[in-house]
Amino acid sequence: MEICPKCGLPMQACVCEQITKGSQRIKVTLDKKRYGKIVTVVTGFDSSIDVQKIAKSLKNELACGGTSKNNEVELQGDHSKKIRAILVKLGFNEESID
């Protein structure tokens, strides 16, 4: 059984990610890529959060393509209106999302 080095709890009961999710400033912006394509960029993630997992769940919820690199998530299309509710559902504070 693995034990988390930060909180000392077993990995199944680890609360480190929930604590860091609550104390972050997430920023949602729109960007224009080549050929006029719009992408939604979500930045401000702490290094202790699994950005890959968040990107996968955002892409599944929004039914779009995207990628995660350099602790930020890029989603194809304009999802600025819907992304706040999904991030809250994933455990982030609504006040910390701009």
C-alpha positions, 0 to 999 in steps of 0.5 A, a space after each residue: 500500500 502506497 502512502 502519500 509523502 505530503 499528507 501521510 495518508 494512503 494514496 486512496 484516501 489522499 486529500 492533497 489534490 483537493 486542498 490544492 484545488 481549493 487554493 488556486 487561481 484558475 484563468 480561462 482565456 480565449 486564443 486565436 490559432 492558425 487559420 482563425 481557429 479559436 481555442 479555450 486556454 485554462 491556466 493557473 494549475 499548481 504543479 501538484 495537480 494532474 493536468 492530464 486527468 483534468 484535460 481528459 475530463 474536460 474534453 469528455 464533458 465538452 465533447 471536443 479535442 484538446 491538449 495539455 502542456 506546460 501546466 495548461 489545458 487547451 480545448 478546441 472551440 469557445 467553451 468559456 460559458 460552460 467551463 466554469 460549471 465543469 471545473 466546479 464539478 471537478 472540485 475547484 472553487 468557483 470564486 477562484 475561476 476567472 
